[in-house]
Amino acid sequence: MLRHEFQPGRLVGGVCLTVAGALYLGDVRGLWDIPWFTAIPLVVGGLFLAGVTTALTRAVRRKNSAEEEKAEPPARSSPPSGAHRSG
């Protein structure tokens, strides 16, 4: 059972920020030398990709919901009780 709706934009943003953090963690541990300005394109690029992913997801979901609304026949309502009484 899903507890919430899947949000791919947040996934992409989180992965990009995690990669940036992992790179700097490796730098702190002495595994490699990362210049200080490397974080700027990683974070900005990750946020851009997350925004694009979110926009595409929203567009696809709106299109699908519009198609579902067209496919469903309108609900027929019965007249309220007592509407056809002659008095």
N, C-alpha and C positions, 0 to 999 in steps of 0.2 A: 504494500500500500504506500503510495507516494504521500509524503507529508507536505511537500511544497512543489511548486512548478520549477522545472529545470530551466536554469538561466545560463546559456552558453557564454554570454558576454562576461559574466562574473568569473566563469571558469578560465577564459582566456586571460583576463586581467590578473587573476590570481597566479596563473602559471608564469606569466611574464615577470611579475614581482618576485615570485619564488626563485626564478632563475637569476634575477639580479642579486637577490640576497645570497644565493648559493655561490655565485661568483665572488662576491666580497668576503664570504666566509672562507673560501679557498685562499683568498689573498691574505686574510688575517692569519691563517694557519701556515702560510708560507709555501703553499703548493704552487702558486703562480703569482705574477705581478700584474695587477689590473690598474690602469690609470684611473684617477678619481672621476674623470668626466665620462666614464663608460656608463654610469648609471643613468645619465640624462637621456641618451637615445633609447636605452632599454625601457625605462619607465614611460617616456612619452610615446614610444612606438607601441608598447603594450597597452597603454590606455587608448591609443588610437584604434588598435585592432579590436579591443574590447568594445569600443563604441560602434565600430562598423558591424561587428558580430551582433550586438544588441539591436541595431537598426534593421539588419537583415532578418533576424529572428522575429522582430515585431511585425515587419512587413509580411512575412510568411504566415504568421499566426492570424493577422487581420484578414488576409486573403482566404485562408482556410475557413475562418469563422463566417465570412461573407458567403462563401460557397455553401456552407452548411445551412445557413439561413435560407438561401434560395432553394435548396433541395427539400427542405421540410415544407409540407403543405400547411396552409394556415389552419389554425384550430377553428373548428366550427362550434359556435356557442349556441346553446339552446335559448329560446326566449325566456325571460324571467317568468316565474310561476304567477299566474293571475293576470298576465298581460292581455290575454285574449278573452277575457270575461265580457260578456255583454250585460249591460246593466240597466 
